[in-house]
Amino acid sequence: MKNLLKFLILFFLVAPSALNAQKIDQNKLLKDIEYLSSDELGGRKPLSEGSLKARKYIQERFQALGLKSQYPDYTQYFDFNNSREGKLYEKAANIVGFIGGKETDKLIVVIAHYDHIGMDGEKIFNGADDNASGTGGLLALAEYFSKNRPNHSMMFVALDAEEMGHQGAKALVNDFPFPLTQIALNINMDMISRNVNNEIYAVGTYHYPQLKQTIERVAAGRSPKLLFGHDIPGQKGDWTNASDHSQFHKNGIPFIYFGVEDHEDYHKDTDTFDRIQPEFYTGAVRLILDIIIAFDQELKKD
């Protein structure tokens, strides 16, 4: 009896962390970010050979997971003008996967941009944190929900051309396959793999305070430490319009943007895989997953 009691105590102490660890495969997560930020992909500038390889990698993963899509071959093509270069980009591409919900047609749209700024001569801007990290996280979240069907329908979108003015997000919102009113929440991941202070921000609760309590509850005592802020209009460091979530916010759609403070390698050729922090990155993706799970359970009550 004493041995049984010891076993039960040990089980309930260890089981929650063990179950949480099983939600995200760290080895696969690290393999994904390593490939997406490799020299082979040449910095993933839209329409480059490396960008096409990244597209294929994400498409094949969505297909292997059995995700559906509203677009042929998971691909939403779009054109845009880059005024800085004076160039028309034709057939840039968002990669869109979809999982139908069990209880509601309301959508949670999870996004991360897979593009970066490419090359300058022989110098490669690999963009490991910005934003191979968010893309790797997107693939991990899609895998979890492909095996654990959510209450809400969920859309997982790897966006193109964020670095050129959020062009992929604009295209997605402007040609969304459902009424925008069906979107209950947008989750954006952009730079989530490293921080010297072990901190990550959840941005957006100033605008959508109803989301804060759930995040606080899930994040309490977790690593990395989750902070709020960078979303107060008129204050320095407002990230409300800093990434692809801005296009959802402009349409009144609640968002939470997960990201870290800029670091010394931001938009430099030193933003490489060897500089990410594997435990921080894995912890961040697990935290984001648990927050999405909580929202999936609680938003349906509205």
Secondary structure as UniProt FT lines:
FT   HELIX           2..23
FT   HELIX           26..36
FT   HELIX           39..41
FT   TURN            42..43
FT   TURN            46..47
FT   HELIX           49..64
FT   TURN            65..66
FT   HELIX           72..74
FT   STRAND          75..82
FT   TURN            83..86
FT   STRAND          87..99
FT   STRAND          107..113
FT   STRAND          119..120
FT   TURN            121..122
FT   STRAND          123..124
FT   HELIX           128..132
FT   HELIX           133..147
FT   STRAND          153..159
FT   HELIX           162..164
FT   HELIX           167..174
FT   HELIX           180..182
FT   STRAND          183..189
FT   TURN            196..197
FT   STRAND          199..203
FT   TURN            205..207
FT   HELIX           209..211
FT   HELIX           212..219
FT   TURN            220..221
FT   STRAND          225..228
FT   TURN            233..234
FT   TURN            236..237
FT   TURN            240..241
FT   TURN            244..245
FT   HELIX           246..249
FT   TURN            250..252
FT   STRAND          255..259
FT   TURN            264..267
FT   TURN            269..270
FT   HELIX           273..275
FT   HELIX           278..298
FT   HELIX           299..301
//
